[in-house]
Amino acid sequence: MFAAHQYCGNVGKTTNCQVAVSVHQVTDHASAAASWRLLCPESWDDHALADEVEAARARRRRTACKVPDQIPHVPKWQLDLDMLDELTGP
C-alpha cells in the first residue's frame, strides 16, 4: 500500500517505495520504535489533487487497494508532531 515515486532515504534517491515516519526511544545501547505511521503520498489523496484526471486515478488506486477515505495525505512534519503529542499526552 502507498507505493509511489518519492524520495527514499535508504537508497538516497527518488524511487518507487513506501515511506514510514517513526519516533524512537533511544539509549546508549538500544532503540525501539515508540510510534510509526505509513505516509500516504499526496499522489494517493484525491482530495489533495487539483487535476481531476490525477484525482480520478488516485480514487481508483485507493479503491483497488482498499484504502479508506479517512486516510488523507499528511505531511511528514505533521505526522511527527501528531505522534509526539500522542506519546507525551495532554
PyMOL Python script that loads the backbone (N, CA, C, O; Angstrom):
from pymol import cmd

cmd.read_pdbstr("""\
ATOM      1  N   MET A   1       0.837  -1.171   0.000  1.00  0.00           N
ATOM      2  CA  MET A   1       0.000   0.000   0.000  1.00  0.00           C
ATOM      3  C   MET A   1       0.886   1.240   0.000  1.00  0.00           C
ATOM      4  O   MET A   1       1.961   1.232   0.598  1.00  0.00           O
ATOM      5  N   PHE A   2       0.455   2.275  -0.648  1.00  0.00           N
ATOM      6  CA  PHE A   2       1.099   3.595  -0.699  1.00  0.00           C
ATOM      7  C   PHE A   2       2.452   3.608  -1.391  1.00  0.00           C
ATOM      8  O   PHE A   2       3.257   4.495  -1.107  1.00  0.00           O
ATOM      9  N   ALA A   3       2.742   2.673  -2.279  1.00  0.00           N
ATOM     10  CA  ALA A   3       3.980   2.771  -3.046  1.00  0.00           C
ATOM     11  C   ALA A   3       3.824   3.911  -4.043  1.00  0.00           C
ATOM     12  O   ALA A   3       2.816   4.012  -4.743  1.00  0.00           O
ATOM     13  N   ALA A   4       4.831   4.757  -4.094  1.00  0.00           N
ATOM     14  CA  ALA A   4       4.791   5.900  -5.008  1.00  0.00           C
ATOM     15  C   ALA A   4       6.219   6.306  -5.340  1.00  0.00           C
ATOM     16  O   ALA A   4       7.154   5.935  -4.630  1.00  0.00           O
ATOM     17  N   HIS A   5       6.390   7.064  -6.415  1.00  0.00           N
ATOM     18  CA  HIS A   5       7.693   7.582  -6.809  1.00  0.00           C
ATOM     19  C   HIS A   5       7.989   8.747  -5.869  1.00  0.00           C
ATOM     20  O   HIS A   5       7.445   9.840  -6.029  1.00  0.00           O
ATOM     21  N   GLN A   6       8.859   8.503  -4.888  1.00  0.00           N
ATOM     22  CA  GLN A   6       9.173   9.513  -3.882  1.00  0.00           C
ATOM     23  C   GLN A   6      10.579   9.273  -3.352  1.00  0.00           C
ATOM     24  O   GLN A   6      11.187   8.237  -3.623  1.00  0.00           O
ATOM     25  N   TYR A   7      11.096  10.250  -2.587  1.00  0.00           N
ATOM     26  CA  TYR A   7      12.451  10.118  -2.061  1.00  0.00           C
ATOM     27  C   TYR A   7      12.512   9.007  -1.023  1.00  0.00           C
ATOM     28  O   TYR A   7      11.663   8.923  -0.135  1.00  0.00           O
ATOM     29  N   CYS A   8      13.522   8.157  -1.143  1.00  0.00           N
ATOM     30  CA  CYS A   8      13.754   7.069  -0.192  1.00  0.00           C
ATOM     31  C   CYS A   8      15.140   7.238   0.408  1.00  0.00           C
ATOM     32  O   CYS A   8      16.142   7.125  -0.298  1.00  0.00           O
ATOM     33  N   GLY A   9      15.205   7.508   1.699  1.00  0.00           N
ATOM     34  CA  GLY A   9      16.482   7.717   2.368  1.00  0.00           C
ATOM     35  C   GLY A   9      17.394   6.503   2.333  1.00  0.00           C
ATOM     36  O   GLY A   9      18.616   6.647   2.294  1.00  0.00           O
ATOM     37  N   ASN A  10      16.808   5.296   2.347  1.00  0.00           N
ATOM     38  CA  ASN A  10      17.632   4.085   2.340  1.00  0.00           C
ATOM     39  C   ASN A  10      18.459   3.938   1.070  1.00  0.00           C
ATOM     40  O   ASN A  10      19.573   3.416   1.111  1.00  0.00           O
ATOM     41  N   VAL A  11      17.924   4.393  -0.052  1.00  0.00           N
ATOM     42  CA  VAL A  11      18.679   4.286  -1.302  1.00  0.00           C
ATOM     43  C   VAL A  11      19.262   5.627  -1.737  1.00  0.00           C
ATOM     44  O   VAL A  11      20.036   5.689  -2.692  1.00  0.00           O
ATOM     45  N   GLY A  12      18.887   6.707  -1.033  1.00  0.00           N
ATOM     46  CA  GLY A  12      19.467   8.022  -1.306  1.00  0.00           C
ATOM     47  C   GLY A  12      19.010   8.675  -2.594  1.00  0.00           C
ATOM     48  O   GLY A  12      19.715   9.517  -3.151  1.00  0.00           O
ATOM     49  N   LYS A  13      17.826   8.292  -3.076  1.00  0.00           N
ATOM     50  CA  LYS A  13      17.329   8.894  -4.309  1.00  0.00           C
ATOM     51  C   LYS A  13      15.809   8.707  -4.381  1.00  0.00           C
ATOM     52  O   LYS A  13      15.208   8.069  -3.517  1.00  0.00           O
ATOM     53  N   THR A  14      15.210   9.270  -5.415  1.00  0.00           N
ATOM     54  CA  THR A  14      13.785   9.112  -5.655  1.00  0.00           C
ATOM     55  C   THR A  14      13.551   7.807  -6.396  1.00  0.00           C
ATOM     56  O   THR A  14      14.184   7.535  -7.416  1.00  0.00           O
ATOM     57  N   THR A  15      12.646   7.012  -5.880  1.00  0.00           N
ATOM     58  CA  THR A  15      12.325   5.713  -6.473  1.00  0.00           C
ATOM     59  C   THR A  15      10.927   5.299  -6.020  1.00  0.00           C
ATOM     60  O   THR A  15      10.346   5.957  -5.157  1.00  0.00           O
ATOM     61  N   ASN A  16      10.382   4.237  -6.577  1.00  0.00           N
ATOM     62  CA  ASN A  16       9.102   3.728  -6.094  1.00  0.00           C
ATOM     63  C   ASN A  16       9.337   3.059  -4.745  1.00  0.00           C
ATOM     64  O   ASN A  16      10.143   2.136  -4.634  1.00  0.00           O
ATOM     65  N   CYS A  17       8.635   3.526  -3.731  1.00  0.00           N
ATOM     66  CA  CYS A  17       8.838   2.985  -2.396  1.00  0.00           C
ATOM     67  C   CYS A  17       7.679   3.373  -1.483  1.00  0.00           C
ATOM     68  O   CYS A  17       6.782   4.120  -1.874  1.00  0.00           O
ATOM     69  N   GLN A  18       7.716   2.860  -0.286  1.00  0.00           N
ATOM     70  CA  GLN A  18       6.823   3.280   0.781  1.00  0.00           C
ATOM     71  C   GLN A  18       7.669   4.046   1.785  1.00  0.00           C
ATOM     72  O   GLN A  18       8.850   3.750   1.968  1.00  0.00           O
ATOM     73  N   VAL A  19       7.063   5.030   2.434  1.00  0.00           N
ATOM     74  CA  VAL A  19       7.781   5.826   3.422  1.00  0.00           C
ATOM     75  C   VAL A  19       7.053   5.730   4.753  1.00  0.00           C
ATOM     76  O   VAL A  19       5.846   5.961   4.835  1.00  0.00           O
ATOM     77  N   ALA A  20       7.796   5.388   5.787  1.00  0.00           N
ATOM     78  CA  ALA A  20       7.250   5.366   7.141  1.00  0.00           C
ATOM     79  C   ALA A  20       7.925   6.467   7.951  1.00  0.00           C
ATOM     80  O   ALA A  20       9.119   6.725   7.800  1.00  0.00           O
ATOM     81  N   VAL A  21       7.150   7.101   8.803  1.00  0.00           N
ATOM     82  CA  VAL A  21       7.658   8.124   9.708  1.00  0.00           C
ATOM     83  C   VAL A  21       7.589   7.519  11.101  1.00  0.00           C
ATOM     84  O   VAL A  21       6.562   6.961  11.487  1.00  0.00           O
ATOM     85  N   SER A  22       8.694   7.628  11.870  1.00  0.00           N
ATOM     86  CA  SER A  22       8.709   6.980  13.178  1.00  0.00           C
ATOM     87  C   SER A  22       9.331   7.864  14.244  1.00  0.00           C
ATOM     88  O   SER A  22      10.126   8.761  13.962  1.00  0.00           O
ATOM     89  N   VAL A  23       8.940   7.579  15.480  1.00  0.00           N
ATOM     90  CA  VAL A  23       9.546   8.183  16.664  1.00  0.00           C
ATOM     91  C   VAL A  23      10.139   7.036  17.463  1.00  0.00           C
ATOM     92  O   VAL A  23       9.455   6.050  17.736  1.00  0.00           O
ATOM     93  N   HIS A  24      11.407   7.155  17.840  1.00  0.00           N
ATOM     94  CA  HIS A  24      12.104   6.087  18.560  1.00  0.00           C
ATOM     95  C   HIS A  24      12.520   6.542  19.950  1.00  0.00           C
ATOM     96  O   HIS A  24      12.853   7.706  20.168  1.00  0.00           O
ATOM     97  N   GLN A  25      12.493   5.603  20.880  1.00  0.00           N
ATOM     98  CA  GLN A  25      13.100   5.815  22.187  1.00  0.00           C
ATOM     99  C   GLN A  25      14.502   5.234  22.090  1.00  0.00           C
ATOM    100  O   GLN A  25      14.690   4.117  21.608  1.00  0.00           O
ATOM    101  N   VAL A  26      15.494   6.007  22.558  1.00  0.00           N
ATOM    102  CA  VAL A  26      16.884   5.627  22.329  1.00  0.00           C
ATOM    103  C   VAL A  26      17.689   5.732  23.622  1.00  0.00           C
ATOM    104  O   VAL A  26      17.526   6.676  24.396  1.00  0.00           O
ATOM    105  N   THR A  27      18.554   4.751  23.840  1.00  0.00           N
ATOM    106  CA  THR A  27      19.556   4.812  24.901  1.00  0.00           C
ATOM    107  C   THR A  27      20.919   4.607  24.243  1.00  0.00           C
ATOM    108  O   THR A  27      21.025   4.507  23.020  1.00  0.00           O
ATOM    109  N   ASP A  28      21.950   4.549  25.068  1.00  0.00           N
ATOM    110  CA  ASP A  28      23.296   4.296  24.523  1.00  0.00           C
ATOM    111  C   ASP A  28      23.419   2.889  23.950  1.00  0.00           C
ATOM    112  O   ASP A  28      24.316   2.623  23.149  1.00  0.00           O
ATOM    113  N   HIS A  29      22.529   1.987  24.352  1.00  0.00           N
ATOM    114  CA  HIS A  29      22.680   0.583  23.978  1.00  0.00           C
ATOM    115  C   HIS A  29      21.576   0.036  23.073  1.00  0.00           C
ATOM    116  O   HIS A  29      21.740  -1.027  22.474  1.00  0.00           O
ATOM    117  N   ALA A  30      20.469   0.742  22.970  1.00  0.00           N
ATOM    118  CA  ALA A  30      19.352   0.185  22.193  1.00  0.00           C
ATOM    119  C   ALA A  30      18.402   1.293  21.751  1.00  0.00           C
ATOM    120  O   ALA A  30      18.441   2.416  22.254  1.00  0.00           O
ATOM    121  N   SER A  31      17.561   0.942  20.808  1.00  0.00           N
ATOM    122  CA  SER A  31      16.472   1.842  20.408  1.00  0.00           C
ATOM    123  C   SER A  31      15.254   0.994  20.068  1.00  0.00           C
ATOM    124  O   SER A  31      15.363  -0.172  19.690  1.00  0.00           O
ATOM    125  N   ALA A  32      14.099   1.617  20.215  1.00  0.00           N
ATOM    126  CA  ALA A  32      12.846   0.925  19.901  1.00  0.00           C
ATOM    127  C   ALA A  32      11.858   1.936  19.342  1.00  0.00           C
ATOM    128  O   ALA A  32      11.792   3.078  19.796  1.00  0.00           O
ATOM    129  N   ALA A  33      11.101   1.503  18.362  1.00  0.00           N
ATOM    130  CA  ALA A  33      10.072   2.379  17.792  1.00  0.00           C
ATOM    131  C   ALA A  33       8.967   2.578  18.824  1.00  0.00           C
ATOM    132  O   ALA A  33       8.373   1.609  19.296  1.00  0.00           O
ATOM    133  N   ALA A  34       8.696   3.817  19.170  1.00  0.00           N
ATOM    134  CA  ALA A  34       7.625   4.135  20.106  1.00  0.00           C
ATOM    135  C   ALA A  34       6.320   4.366  19.350  1.00  0.00           C
ATOM    136  O   ALA A  34       5.236   4.140  19.886  1.00  0.00           O
ATOM    137  N   SER A  35       6.432   4.814  18.110  1.00  0.00           N
ATOM    138  CA  SER A  35       5.265   5.047  17.267  1.00  0.00           C
ATOM    139  C   SER A  35       5.738   5.162  15.831  1.00  0.00           C
ATOM    140  O   SER A  35       6.865   5.582  15.568  1.00  0.00           O
ATOM    141  N   TRP A  36       4.870   4.787  14.904  1.00  0.00           N
ATOM    142  CA  TRP A  36       5.201   4.965  13.498  1.00  0.00           C
ATOM    143  C   TRP A  36       3.927   5.082  12.681  1.00  0.00           C
ATOM    144  O   TRP A  36       2.870   4.589  13.075  1.00  0.00           O
ATOM    145  N   ARG A  37       4.042   5.740  11.540  1.00  0.00           N
ATOM    146  CA  ARG A  37       2.926   5.911  10.614  1.00  0.00           C
ATOM    147  C   ARG A  37       3.439   5.692   9.195  1.00  0.00           C
ATOM    148  O   ARG A  37       4.561   6.074   8.863  1.00  0.00           O
ATOM    149  N   LEU A  38       2.613   5.081   8.372  1.00  0.00           N
ATOM    150  CA  LEU A  38       2.916   4.944   6.958  1.00  0.00           C
ATOM    151  C   LEU A  38       2.424   6.212   6.273  1.00  0.00           C
ATOM    152  O   LEU A  38       1.262   6.590   6.419  1.00  0.00           O
ATOM    153  N   LEU A  39       3.301   6.862   5.531  1.00  0.00           N
ATOM    154  CA  LEU A  39       2.961   8.112   4.852  1.00  0.00           C
ATOM    155  C   LEU A  39       2.075   7.834   3.647  1.00  0.00           C
ATOM    156  O   LEU A  39       2.423   7.025   2.787  1.00  0.00           O
ATOM    157  N   CYS A  40       0.934   8.502   3.585  1.00  0.00           N
ATOM    158  CA  CYS A  40       0.080   8.463   2.396  1.00  0.00           C
ATOM    159  C   CYS A  40       0.559   9.594   1.480  1.00  0.00           C
ATOM    160  O   CYS A  40       0.348  10.765   1.797  1.00  0.00           O
ATOM    161  N   PRO A  41       1.193   9.271   0.361  1.00  0.00           N
ATOM    162  CA  PRO A  41       1.694  10.316  -0.535  1.00  0.00           C
ATOM    163  C   PRO A  41       0.552  11.173  -1.090  1.00  0.00           C
ATOM    164  O   PRO A  41      -0.584  10.712  -1.200  1.00  0.00           O
ATOM    165  N   GLU A  42       0.858  12.389  -1.426  1.00  0.00           N
ATOM    166  CA  GLU A  42      -0.152  13.290  -1.988  1.00  0.00           C
ATOM    167  C   GLU A  42      -0.759  12.703  -3.254  1.00  0.00           C
ATOM    168  O   GLU A  42      -1.933  12.933  -3.546  1.00  0.00           O
ATOM    169  N   SER A  43       0.032  11.945  -4.005  1.00  0.00           N
ATOM    170  CA  SER A  43      -0.467  11.337  -5.248  1.00  0.00           C
ATOM    171  C   SER A  43      -1.538  10.280  -4.997  1.00  0.00           C
ATOM    172  O   SER A  43      -2.201   9.844  -5.938  1.00  0.00           O
ATOM    173  N   TRP A  44      -1.720   9.859  -3.740  1.00  0.00           N
ATOM    174  CA  TRP A  44      -2.757   8.885  -3.378  1.00  0.00           C
ATOM    175  C   TRP A  44      -3.992   9.567  -2.784  1.00  0.00           C
ATOM    176  O   TRP A  44      -4.985   8.894  -2.509  1.00  0.00           O
ATOM    177  N   ASP A  45      -3.951  10.864  -2.586  1.00  0.00           N
ATOM    178  CA  ASP A  45      -5.052  11.582  -1.938  1.00  0.00           C
ATOM    179  C   ASP A  45      -5.822  12.394  -2.977  1.00  0.00           C
ATOM    180  O   ASP A  45      -5.406  13.487  -3.363  1.00  0.00           O
ATOM    181  N   ASP A  46      -6.947  11.846  -3.421  1.00  0.00           N
ATOM    182  CA  ASP A  46      -7.722  12.504  -4.480  1.00  0.00           C
ATOM    183  C   ASP A  46      -8.226  13.877  -4.051  1.00  0.00           C
ATOM    184  O   ASP A  46      -8.454  14.732  -4.907  1.00  0.00           O
ATOM    185  N   HIS A  47      -8.407  14.114  -2.757  1.00  0.00           N
ATOM    186  CA  HIS A  47      -8.881  15.417  -2.284  1.00  0.00           C
ATOM    187  C   HIS A  47      -7.769  16.469  -2.318  1.00  0.00           C
ATOM    188  O   HIS A  47      -8.056  17.666  -2.337  1.00  0.00           O
ATOM    189  N   ALA A  48      -6.518  16.042  -2.326  1.00  0.00           N
ATOM    190  CA  ALA A  48      -5.386  16.969  -2.337  1.00  0.00           C
ATOM    191  C   ALA A  48      -4.932  17.323  -3.751  1.00  0.00           C
ATOM    192  O   ALA A  48      -4.106  18.219  -3.929  1.00  0.00           O
ATOM    193  N   LEU A  49      -5.463  16.628  -4.758  1.00  0.00           N
ATOM    194  CA  LEU A  49      -5.018  16.835  -6.136  1.00  0.00           C
ATOM    195  C   LEU A  49      -5.942  17.787  -6.877  1.00  0.00           C
ATOM    196  O   LEU A  49      -7.159  17.599  -6.892  1.00  0.00           O
ATOM    197  N   ALA A  50      -5.359  18.812  -7.492  1.00  0.00           N
ATOM    198  CA  ALA A  50      -6.140  19.798  -8.234  1.00  0.00           C
ATOM    199  C   ALA A  50      -6.561  19.277  -9.611  1.00  0.00           C
ATOM    200  O   ALA A  50      -7.637  19.618 -10.103  1.00  0.00           O
ATOM    201  N   ASP A  51      -5.723  18.460 -10.223  1.00  0.00           N
ATOM    202  CA  ASP A  51      -6.009  17.918 -11.548  1.00  0.00           C
ATOM    203  C   ASP A  51      -7.034  16.787 -11.423  1.00  0.00           C
ATOM    204  O   ASP A  51      -6.783  15.798 -10.735  1.00  0.00           O
ATOM    205  N   GLU A  52      -8.176  16.929 -12.077  1.00  0.00           N
ATOM    206  CA  GLU A  52      -9.261  15.949 -11.940  1.00  0.00           C
ATOM    207  C   GLU A  52      -8.890  14.576 -12.496  1.00  0.00           C
ATOM    208  O   GLU A  52      -9.348  13.558 -11.975  1.00  0.00           O
ATOM    209  N   VAL A  53      -8.066  14.531 -13.545  1.00  0.00           N
ATOM    210  CA  VAL A  53      -7.629  13.242 -14.096  1.00  0.00           C
ATOM    211  C   VAL A  53      -6.758  12.515 -13.077  1.00  0.00           C
ATOM    212  O   VAL A  53      -6.934  11.319 -12.850  1.00  0.00           O
ATOM    213  N   GLU A  54      -5.815  13.237 -12.462  1.00  0.00           N
ATOM    214  CA  GLU A  54      -4.955  12.638 -11.429  1.00  0.00           C
ATOM    215  C   GLU A  54      -5.782  12.234 -10.208  1.00  0.00           C
ATOM    216  O   GLU A  54      -5.524  11.195  -9.600  1.00  0.00           O
ATOM    217  N   ALA A  55      -6.770  13.047  -9.848  1.00  0.00           N
ATOM    218  CA  ALA A  55      -7.639  12.724  -8.708  1.00  0.00           C
ATOM    219  C   ALA A  55      -8.425  11.444  -8.982  1.00  0.00           C
ATOM    220  O   ALA A  55      -8.585  10.612  -8.089  1.00  0.00           O
ATOM    221  N   ALA A  56      -8.915  11.281 -10.207  1.00  0.00           N
ATOM    222  CA  ALA A  56      -9.650  10.066 -10.570  1.00  0.00           C
ATOM    223  C   ALA A  56      -8.740   8.844 -10.502  1.00  0.00           C
ATOM    224  O   ALA A  56      -9.164   7.780 -10.050  1.00  0.00           O
ATOM    225  N   ARG A  57      -7.487   8.988 -10.949  1.00  0.00           N
ATOM    226  CA  ARG A  57      -6.525   7.885 -10.848  1.00  0.00           C
ATOM    227  C   ARG A  57      -6.282   7.518  -9.387  1.00  0.00           C
ATOM    228  O   ARG A  57      -6.212   6.340  -9.034  1.00  0.00           O
ATOM    229  N   ALA A  58      -6.153   8.536  -8.547  1.00  0.00           N
ATOM    230  CA  ALA A  58      -5.925   8.290  -7.117  1.00  0.00           C
ATOM    231  C   ALA A  58      -7.123   7.566  -6.507  1.00  0.00           C
ATOM    232  O   ALA A  58      -6.944   6.650  -5.704  1.00  0.00           O
ATOM    233  N   ARG A  59      -8.332   7.959  -6.873  1.00  0.00           N
ATOM    234  CA  ARG A  59      -9.533   7.286  -6.356  1.00  0.00           C
ATOM    235  C   ARG A  59      -9.559   5.818  -6.761  1.00  0.00           C
ATOM    236  O   ARG A  59      -9.853   4.948  -5.941  1.00  0.00           O
ATOM    237  N   ARG A  60      -9.252   5.541  -8.034  1.00  0.00           N
ATOM    238  CA  ARG A  60      -9.219   4.148  -8.493  1.00  0.00           C
ATOM    239  C   ARG A  60      -8.144   3.350  -7.758  1.00  0.00           C
ATOM    240  O   ARG A  60      -8.372   2.204  -7.372  1.00  0.00           O
ATOM    241  N   ARG A  61      -6.971   3.958  -7.566  1.00  0.00           N
ATOM    242  CA  ARG A  61      -5.876   3.289  -6.869  1.00  0.00           C
ATOM    243  C   ARG A  61      -6.275   2.980  -5.425  1.00  0.00           C
ATOM    244  O   ARG A  61      -6.036   1.875  -4.937  1.00  0.00           O
ATOM    245  N   ARG A  62      -6.880   3.952  -4.746  1.00  0.00           N
ATOM    246  CA  ARG A  62      -7.307   3.748  -3.356  1.00  0.00           C
ATOM    247  C   ARG A  62      -8.371   2.656  -3.270  1.00  0.00           C
ATOM    248  O   ARG A  62      -8.334   1.820  -2.367  1.00  0.00           O
ATOM    249  N   THR A  63      -9.314   2.662  -4.203  1.00  0.00           N
ATOM    250  CA  THR A  63     -10.369   1.646  -4.209  1.00  0.00           C
ATOM    251  C   THR A  63      -9.775   0.260  -4.429  1.00  0.00           C
ATOM    252  O   THR A  63     -10.133  -0.690  -3.734  1.00  0.00           O
ATOM    253  N   ALA A  64      -8.871   0.147  -5.391  1.00  0.00           N
ATOM    254  CA  ALA A  64      -8.257  -1.152  -5.690  1.00  0.00           C
ATOM    255  C   ALA A  64      -7.461  -1.685  -4.498  1.00  0.00           C
ATOM    256  O   ALA A  64      -7.399  -2.896  -4.284  1.00  0.00           O
ATOM    257  N   CYS A  65      -6.859  -0.790  -3.730  1.00  0.00           N
ATOM    258  CA  CYS A  65      -6.038  -1.208  -2.582  1.00  0.00           C
ATOM    259  C   CYS A  65      -6.808  -1.161  -1.265  1.00  0.00           C
ATOM    260  O   CYS A  65      -6.248  -1.413  -0.198  1.00  0.00           O
ATOM    261  N   LYS A  66      -8.102  -0.835  -1.353  1.00  0.00           N
ATOM    262  CA  LYS A  66      -8.966  -0.785  -0.166  1.00  0.00           C
ATOM    263  C   LYS A  66      -8.465   0.201   0.888  1.00  0.00           C
ATOM    264  O   LYS A  66      -8.510  -0.087   2.084  1.00  0.00           O
ATOM    265  N   VAL A  67      -7.985   1.371   0.437  1.00  0.00           N
ATOM    266  CA  VAL A  67      -7.559   2.421   1.354  1.00  0.00           C
ATOM    267  C   VAL A  67      -8.769   3.295   1.663  1.00  0.00           C
ATOM    268  O   VAL A  67      -9.342   3.882   0.745  1.00  0.00           O
ATOM    269  N   PRO A  68      -9.175   3.400   2.926  1.00  0.00           N
ATOM    270  CA  PRO A  68     -10.359   4.185   3.280  1.00  0.00           C
ATOM    271  C   PRO A  68     -10.166   5.682   3.016  1.00  0.00           C
ATOM    272  O   PRO A  68      -9.047   6.192   3.065  1.00  0.00           O
ATOM    273  N   ASP A  69     -11.259   6.367   2.741  1.00  0.00           N
ATOM    274  CA  ASP A  69     -11.213   7.811   2.519  1.00  0.00           C
ATOM    275  C   ASP A  69     -10.718   8.568   3.752  1.00  0.00           C
ATOM    276  O   ASP A  69     -10.241   9.697   3.636  1.00  0.00           O
ATOM    277  N   GLN A  70     -10.828   7.955   4.923  1.00  0.00           N
ATOM    278  CA  GLN A  70     -10.438   8.622   6.162  1.00  0.00           C
ATOM    279  C   GLN A  70      -8.928   8.733   6.328  1.00  0.00           C
ATOM    280  O   GLN A  70      -8.462   9.325   7.301  1.00  0.00           O
ATOM    281  N   ILE A  71      -8.154   8.177   5.397  1.00  0.00           N
ATOM    282  CA  ILE A  71      -6.693   8.259   5.474  1.00  0.00           C
ATOM    283  C   ILE A  71      -6.209   9.250   4.418  1.00  0.00           C
ATOM    284  O   ILE A  71      -6.023   8.874   3.260  1.00  0.00           O
ATOM    285  N   PRO A  72      -6.004  10.511   4.800  1.00  0.00           N
ATOM    286  CA  PRO A  72      -5.559  11.523   3.843  1.00  0.00           C
ATOM    287  C   PRO A  72      -4.035  11.633   3.778  1.00  0.00           C
ATOM    288  O   PRO A  72      -3.323  11.018   4.571  1.00  0.00           O
ATOM    289  N   HIS A  73      -3.556  12.413   2.837  1.00  0.00           N
ATOM    290  CA  HIS A  73      -2.139  12.775   2.828  1.00  0.00           C
ATOM    291  C   HIS A  73      -1.912  13.744   3.989  1.00  0.00           C
ATOM    292  O   HIS A  73      -2.640  14.725   4.142  1.00  0.00           O
ATOM    293  N   VAL A  74      -0.907  13.460   4.792  1.00  0.00           N
ATOM    294  CA  VAL A  74      -0.494  14.356   5.874  1.00  0.00           C
ATOM    295  C   VAL A  74       1.012  14.524   5.721  1.00  0.00           C
ATOM    296  O   VAL A  74       1.730  13.532   5.601  1.00  0.00           O
ATOM    297  N   PRO A  75       1.509  15.774   5.723  1.00  0.00           N
ATOM    298  CA  PRO A  75       2.964  15.974   5.578  1.00  0.00           C
ATOM    299  C   PRO A  75       3.741  15.263   6.685  1.00  0.00           C
ATOM    300  O   PRO A  75       3.233  15.071   7.790  1.00  0.00           O
ATOM    301  N   LYS A  76       4.973  14.877   6.374  1.00  0.00           N
ATOM    302  CA  LYS A  76       5.799  14.155   7.339  1.00  0.00           C
ATOM    303  C   LYS A  76       5.931  14.915   8.654  1.00  0.00           C
ATOM    304  O   LYS A  76       5.819  14.322   9.728  1.00  0.00           O
ATOM    305  N   TRP A  77       6.169  16.229   8.576  1.00  0.00           N
ATOM    306  CA  TRP A  77       6.368  17.005   9.794  1.00  0.00           C
ATOM    307  C   TRP A  77       5.122  16.962  10.677  1.00  0.00           C
ATOM    308  O   TRP A  77       5.232  16.959  11.903  1.00  0.00           O
ATOM    309  N   GLN A  78       3.927  16.927  10.055  1.00  0.00           N
ATOM    310  CA  GLN A  78       2.689  16.875  10.838  1.00  0.00           C
ATOM    311  C   GLN A  78       2.524  15.499  11.494  1.00  0.00           C
ATOM    312  O   GLN A  78       2.069  15.399  12.634  1.00  0.00           O
ATOM    313  N   LEU A  79       2.897  14.439  10.765  1.00  0.00           N
ATOM    314  CA  LEU A  79       2.868  13.107  11.366  1.00  0.00           C
ATOM    315  C   LEU A  79       3.785  13.055  12.591  1.00  0.00           C
ATOM    316  O   LEU A  79       3.420  12.493  13.623  1.00  0.00           O
ATOM    317  N   ASP A  80       4.982  13.648  12.469  1.00  0.00           N
ATOM    318  CA  ASP A  80       5.919  13.695  13.597  1.00  0.00           C
ATOM    319  C   ASP A  80       5.283  14.373  14.810  1.00  0.00           C
ATOM    320  O   ASP A  80       5.306  13.838  15.919  1.00  0.00           O
ATOM    321  N   LEU A  81       4.721  15.548  14.585  1.00  0.00           N
ATOM    322  CA  LEU A  81       4.115  16.289  15.695  1.00  0.00           C
ATOM    323  C   LEU A  81       2.937  15.540  16.301  1.00  0.00           C
ATOM    324  O   LEU A  81       2.778  15.521  17.521  1.00  0.00           O
ATOM    325  N   ASP A  82       2.109  14.921  15.460  1.00  0.00           N
ATOM    326  CA  ASP A  82       0.958  14.155  15.965  1.00  0.00           C
ATOM    327  C   ASP A  82       1.422  12.996  16.851  1.00  0.00           C
ATOM    328  O   ASP A  82       0.849  12.753  17.913  1.00  0.00           O
ATOM    329  N   MET A  83       2.457  12.287  16.410  1.00  0.00           N
ATOM    330  CA  MET A  83       2.961  11.162  17.204  1.00  0.00           C
ATOM    331  C   MET A  83       3.545  11.636  18.521  1.00  0.00           C
ATOM    332  O   MET A  83       3.312  11.013  19.558  1.00  0.00           O
ATOM    333  N   LEU A  84       4.309  12.740  18.500  1.00  0.00           N
ATOM    334  CA  LEU A  84       4.873  13.273  19.743  1.00  0.00           C
ATOM    335  C   LEU A  84       3.780  13.706  20.700  1.00  0.00           C
ATOM    336  O   LEU A  84       3.877  13.458  21.902  1.00  0.00           O
ATOM    337  N   ASP A  85       2.735  14.353  20.183  1.00  0.00           N
ATOM    338  CA  ASP A  85       1.600  14.736  21.018  1.00  0.00           C
ATOM    339  C   ASP A  85       0.934  13.513  21.649  1.00  0.00           C
ATOM    340  O   ASP A  85       0.595  13.530  22.832  1.00  0.00           O
ATOM    341  N   GLU A  86       0.747  12.451  20.859  1.00  0.00           N
ATOM    342  CA  GLU A  86       0.140  11.225  21.383  1.00  0.00           C
ATOM    343  C   GLU A  86       1.006  10.589  22.462  1.00  0.00           C
ATOM    344  O   GLU A  86       0.487  10.079  23.455  1.00  0.00           O
ATOM    345  N   LEU A  87       2.316  10.616  22.273  1.00  0.00           N
ATOM    346  CA  LEU A  87       3.220   9.971  23.226  1.00  0.00           C
ATOM    347  C   LEU A  87       3.387  10.758  24.525  1.00  0.00           C
ATOM    348  O   LEU A  87       3.581  10.174  25.591  1.00  0.00           O
ATOM    349  N   THR A  88       3.309  12.080  24.428  1.00  0.00           N
ATOM    350  CA  THR A  88       3.518  12.898  25.621  1.00  0.00           C
ATOM    351  C   THR A  88       2.229  13.167  26.387  1.00  0.00           C
ATOM    352  O   THR A  88       2.265  13.566  27.551  1.00  0.00           O
ATOM    353  N   GLY A  89       1.092  12.949  25.734  1.00  0.00           N
ATOM    354  CA  GLY A  89      -0.196  13.115  26.417  1.00  0.00           C
ATOM    355  C   GLY A  89      -0.583  14.573  26.596  1.00  0.00           C
ATOM    356  O   GLY A  89       0.106  15.479  26.127  1.00  0.00           O
ATOM    357  N   PRO A  90      -1.715  14.782  27.293  1.00  0.00           N
ATOM    358  CA  PRO A  90      -2.218  16.163  27.485  1.00  0.00           C
ATOM    359  C   PRO A  90      -1.384  16.975  28.446  1.00  0.00           C
ATOM    360  O   PRO A  90      -1.691  18.141  28.697  1.00  0.00           O
TER     361      PRO A  90
END
""", "prot")
cmd.dss("prot")
cmd.show_as("cartoon", "prot")
cmd.util.cbc("prot")
cmd.orient("prot")
